[in-house]
Amino acid sequence: MKIKLLIAALLFCVAARAQNSPNITPAHLQAADDLLKVTNADSLFKQSMNTTLKQASTNIPEDKRAKFIEVMNTFVAKYISWDQLKDQMAAIYAKEFSAAELKGLITFYNTPLGKKLLLKQPTLLSKGAELGQQLLQSHQVELQQMMENAFKDSK
């Protein structure tokens, strides 16, 4: 079940496409790209993917776990790498924030507090993912029952 959820999450990431907007200028896109660089979005993305794969592998039998991670890393590197997503992510940020807002965010992330947030963010994300995993596991039986009931009715 976890593998299916991981694959669905990966497909959702790949499917996220930014639509071209006539209000987004090259300077606006550059500001979004600069924000992604300042926030180390590439490193956060890679860490997040590694955490996700590690957590997804916990339900894989021990003797197959290393191979599972190897295959998933190969797949992610081929289809869901940061290099493939960064321009689309910049476009998404440009659609959500004005150029002035993006510059304000860049200014914030260059402050001591912004830098501290950037340093703490991987740990915060990892702990948040662990918390979500624990909550999911503690209610896994109920979720499985809900899924079985939902799909039983649709047969």
ZANU-83000 format. One record per residue (C-alpha): y negated, z negated, x negated; residue number from 1. Coordinates in Angstrom, 2 decimals. Layout:
N
+---------+---------+---------+-----+
:       y :       z :       x :   i :
+---------+---------+---------+-----+
:       Y :       Z :       X : NUM :
...
+---------+---------+---------+-----+
//
This chain:
155
+---------+---------+---------+-----+
:       y :       z :       x :   i :
+---------+---------+---------+-----+
:    0.00 :    0.00 :    0.00 :   1 :
:   -2.42 :   -0.86 :   -2.85 :   2 :
:   -1.81 :    2.49 :   -4.49 :   3 :
:   -2.76 :    4.25 :   -1.27 :   4 :
:   -5.95 :    2.16 :   -1.03 :   5 :
:   -6.80 :    2.92 :   -4.67 :   6 :
:   -6.25 :    6.64 :   -4.15 :   7 :
:   -8.37 :    6.54 :   -0.99 :   8 :
:  -11.15 :    4.75 :   -2.90 :   9 :
:  -10.95 :    7.27 :   -5.73 :  10 :
:  -11.10 :   10.17 :   -3.30 :  11 :
:  -14.12 :    8.59 :   -1.60 :  12 :
:  -15.88 :    8.42 :   -4.99 :  13 :
:  -15.12 :   12.07 :   -5.65 :  14 :
:  -16.20 :   13.11 :   -2.15 :  15 :
:  -19.63 :   11.47 :   -2.50 :  16 :
:  -21.90 :   14.48 :   -3.04 :  17 :
:  -25.66 :   14.44 :   -3.09 :  18 :
:  -27.27 :   17.12 :   -0.98 :  19 :
:  -30.18 :   19.06 :   -2.46 :  20 :
:  -33.49 :   17.86 :   -1.15 :  21 :
:  -36.71 :   19.86 :   -1.37 :  22 :
:  -38.64 :   16.61 :   -2.05 :  23 :
:  -36.76 :   15.87 :   -5.26 :  24 :
:  -38.49 :   17.31 :   -8.30 :  25 :
:  -37.04 :   17.64 :  -11.80 :  26 :
:  -39.24 :   14.69 :  -12.88 :  27 :
:  -37.83 :   12.65 :   -9.99 :  28 :
:  -34.27 :   13.48 :  -11.06 :  29 :
:  -35.17 :   12.62 :  -14.65 :  30 :
:  -36.43 :    9.20 :  -13.51 :  31 :
:  -33.11 :    8.64 :  -11.71 :  32 :
:  -31.20 :    9.71 :  -14.81 :  33 :
:  -33.34 :    7.36 :  -16.92 :  34 :
:  -32.51 :    4.50 :  -14.56 :  35 :
:  -28.80 :    5.22 :  -14.87 :  36 :
:  -29.16 :    5.12 :  -18.65 :  37 :
:  -31.18 :    1.89 :  -18.68 :  38 :
:  -28.67 :    0.18 :  -16.40 :  39 :
:  -25.72 :    1.34 :  -18.51 :  40 :
:  -24.25 :    2.90 :  -15.39 :  41 :
:  -21.72 :    4.82 :  -17.47 :  42 :
:  -20.29 :    1.63 :  -18.99 :  43 :
:  -20.31 :   -0.15 :  -15.63 :  44 :
:  -18.51 :    2.79 :  -14.06 :  45 :
:  -15.83 :    2.78 :  -16.77 :  46 :
:  -15.40 :   -1.00 :  -16.56 :  47 :
:  -15.18 :   -0.83 :  -12.80 :  48 :
:  -12.54 :    1.89 :  -12.94 :  49 :
:  -10.54 :   -0.10 :  -15.52 :  50 :
:  -10.74 :   -3.23 :  -13.36 :  51 :
:   -9.71 :   -1.28 :  -10.28 :  52 :
:   -6.73 :    0.28 :  -12.07 :  53 :
:   -5.70 :   -3.06 :  -13.54 :  54 :
:   -5.81 :   -4.74 :  -10.15 :  55 :
:   -4.02 :   -1.84 :   -8.48 :  56 :
:   -1.25 :   -2.08 :  -11.04 :  57 :
:   -0.39 :   -5.67 :  -10.15 :  58 :
:    1.96 :   -4.51 :   -7.37 :  59 :
:    3.65 :   -1.96 :   -9.62 :  60 :
:    6.93 :   -3.19 :  -11.14 :  61 :
:    6.39 :   -4.48 :  -14.68 :  62 :
:    8.58 :   -1.78 :  -16.24 :  63 :
:    6.49 :    0.99 :  -14.61 :  64 :
:    3.03 :   -0.60 :  -14.92 :  65 :
:    2.04 :    0.89 :  -18.30 :  66 :
:    3.07 :    4.38 :  -17.18 :  67 :
:    1.17 :    3.96 :  -13.88 :  68 :
:   -2.00 :    2.99 :  -15.75 :  69 :
:   -1.52 :    5.87 :  -18.19 :  70 :
:   -1.15 :    8.42 :  -15.37 :  71 :
:   -4.10 :    7.01 :  -13.44 :  72 :
:   -6.31 :    7.00 :  -16.56 :  73 :
:   -5.38 :   10.63 :  -17.22 :  74 :
:   -6.16 :   11.55 :  -13.61 :  75 :
:   -9.47 :    9.66 :  -13.61 :  76 :
:  -10.50 :   11.22 :  -16.95 :  77 :
:   -9.72 :   14.67 :  -15.57 :  78 :
:  -11.32 :   14.42 :  -12.13 :  79 :
:  -13.48 :   11.31 :  -11.82 :  80 :
:  -15.18 :   10.83 :  -15.17 :  81 :
:  -18.74 :    9.62 :  -15.54 :  82 :
:  -19.73 :   12.99 :  -17.01 :  83 :
:  -18.60 :   14.63 :  -13.77 :  84 :
:  -20.41 :   12.13 :  -11.56 :  85 :
:  -23.64 :   11.28 :  -13.40 :  86 :
:  -25.75 :   14.21 :  -12.15 :  87 :
:  -24.60 :   13.61 :   -8.60 :  88 :
:  -25.30 :    9.89 :   -8.96 :  89 :
:  -28.80 :   10.66 :  -10.25 :  90 :
:  -29.35 :   12.85 :   -7.19 :  91 :
:  -28.14 :   10.05 :   -4.90 :  92 :
:  -30.58 :    7.62 :   -6.51 :  93 :
:  -33.37 :   10.19 :   -6.27 :  94 :
:  -32.69 :   10.57 :   -2.55 :  95 :
:  -32.79 :    6.82 :   -1.97 :  96 :
:  -35.75 :    5.90 :   -4.20 :  97 :
:  -39.08 :    7.56 :   -4.88 :  98 :
:  -39.94 :    8.47 :   -8.46 :  99 :
:  -42.37 :    5.53 :   -8.54 : 100 :
:  -39.66 :    3.14 :   -7.31 : 101 :
:  -37.24 :    4.42 :   -9.92 : 102 :
:  -39.85 :    3.84 :  -12.62 : 103 :
:  -40.39 :    0.32 :  -11.24 : 104 :
:  -36.67 :   -0.35 :  -11.46 : 105 :
:  -36.63 :    0.93 :  -15.02 : 106 :
:  -39.52 :   -1.42 :  -15.84 : 107 :
:  -37.59 :   -4.33 :  -14.28 : 108 :
:  -34.40 :   -3.59 :  -16.20 : 109 :
:  -36.41 :   -3.58 :  -19.42 : 110 :
:  -37.61 :   -7.17 :  -18.75 : 111 :
:  -35.67 :  -10.20 :  -20.06 : 112 :
:  -34.41 :  -10.96 :  -16.53 : 113 :
:  -33.39 :   -7.34 :  -15.98 : 114 :
:  -31.55 :   -7.30 :  -19.31 : 115 :
:  -29.81 :  -10.56 :  -18.39 : 116 :
:  -28.70 :   -9.05 :  -15.09 : 117 :
:  -27.31 :   -6.04 :  -16.92 : 118 :
:  -25.38 :   -8.30 :  -19.30 : 119 :
:  -23.98 :  -10.41 :  -16.45 : 120 :
:  -23.25 :   -7.55 :  -14.07 : 121 :
:  -19.80 :   -6.59 :  -15.42 : 122 :
:  -18.66 :  -10.21 :  -15.17 : 123 :
:  -20.13 :  -10.55 :  -11.70 : 124 :
:  -18.46 :   -7.35 :  -10.54 : 125 :
:  -15.14 :   -8.38 :  -12.06 : 126 :
:  -15.27 :  -11.83 :  -10.47 : 127 :
:  -16.26 :  -10.27 :   -7.16 : 128 :
:  -13.33 :   -7.86 :   -7.38 : 129 :
:  -10.98 :  -10.74 :   -8.20 : 130 :
:  -12.30 :  -12.68 :   -5.21 : 131 :
:  -11.75 :   -9.68 :   -2.94 : 132 :
:   -8.25 :   -9.24 :   -4.36 : 133 :
:   -7.44 :  -12.91 :   -3.73 : 134 :
:   -8.72 :  -12.70 :   -0.17 : 135 :
:   -6.73 :   -9.53 :    0.46 : 136 :
:   -3.57 :  -11.09 :   -0.96 : 137 :
:   -4.01 :  -14.28 :    1.06 : 138 :
:   -4.11 :  -12.23 :    4.27 : 139 :
:   -1.78 :   -9.42 :    3.20 : 140 :
:    0.93 :  -10.29 :    5.74 : 141 :
:   -1.59 :  -10.19 :    8.58 : 142 :
:   -3.01 :   -6.88 :    7.34 : 143 :
:    0.46 :   -5.37 :    7.08 : 144 :
:    1.23 :   -6.50 :   10.61 : 145 :
:   -2.05 :   -5.03 :   11.88 : 146 :
:   -1.25 :   -1.73 :   10.17 : 147 :
:    2.27 :   -1.66 :   11.56 : 148 :
:    0.97 :   -2.38 :   15.06 : 149 :
:   -1.76 :    0.24 :   14.78 : 150 :
:    0.59 :    2.97 :   13.60 : 151 :
:    3.41 :    1.97 :   15.95 : 152 :
:    1.13 :    2.76 :   18.91 : 153 :
:    0.24 :    6.18 :   17.51 : 154 :
:    3.82 :    7.45 :   17.19 : 155 :
+---------+---------+---------+-----+
//
